[in-house]
Amino acid sequence: MKKYECPCGYVYDPEVGDPENGIEPGTAWEDLPDDWTCPVCGLEKDAFTEI
């Protein structure tokens, strides 16, 4: 699965998910809710770049 990086440096790794915000491990980027934001700085998904 592809990882995505926020300009603040946070990396969303689908294998890890974002459990603190209700995103289970194994959740693909495409399956994240549209209103999900970076847990570090609050930027929206469109600010992230694929790495």
C-alpha positions as CSV (number, residue, x, y, z in Angstrom):
1,M,0.0,0.0,0.0
2,K,1.2,3.5,-0.8
3,K,2.1,6.0,1.9
4,Y,1.2,9.6,1.9
5,E,3.0,12.5,3.5
6,C,1.7,15.8,4.9
7,P,3.7,19.0,4.4
8,C,4.2,18.9,8.2
9,G,6.1,15.6,8.0
10,Y,3.4,13.3,9.2
11,V,3.2,10.1,7.1
12,Y,0.0,8.2,6.7
13,D,0.8,4.5,6.5
14,P,-2.2,2.3,5.6
15,E,-0.7,-0.6,7.5
16,V,-0.8,1.4,10.7
17,G,-3.9,3.5,10.1
18,D,-4.7,6.3,12.5
19,P,-6.2,4.4,15.5
20,E,-6.3,7.5,17.7
21,N,-8.8,9.0,15.3
22,G,-10.8,5.8,14.5
23,I,-9.0,4.7,11.4
24,E,-8.2,1.0,11.6
25,P,-4.9,-0.5,10.4
26,G,-5.2,-1.7,6.8
27,T,-7.4,1.3,5.8
28,A,-6.3,2.4,2.3
29,W,-5.8,6.1,1.5
30,E,-8.8,6.0,-0.8
31,D,-11.0,4.6,2.0
32,L,-10.3,7.3,4.4
33,P,-13.3,9.5,5.1
34,D,-13.4,12.7,3.1
35,D,-13.3,14.8,6.3
36,W,-10.2,13.0,7.7
37,T,-7.4,15.5,8.4
38,C,-3.8,15.2,9.4
39,P,-3.7,14.3,13.1
40,V,-0.6,16.5,13.6
41,C,-1.5,19.8,11.9
42,G,-5.1,19.4,10.7
43,L,-4.5,19.8,7.0
44,E,-7.0,18.1,4.7
45,K,-6.2,15.0,2.5
46,D,-5.6,17.1,-0.6
47,A,-2.5,18.6,1.0
48,F,-0.8,15.2,1.2
49,T,1.6,13.8,-1.5
50,E,2.2,10.2,-2.3
51,I,5.6,8.9,-1.3
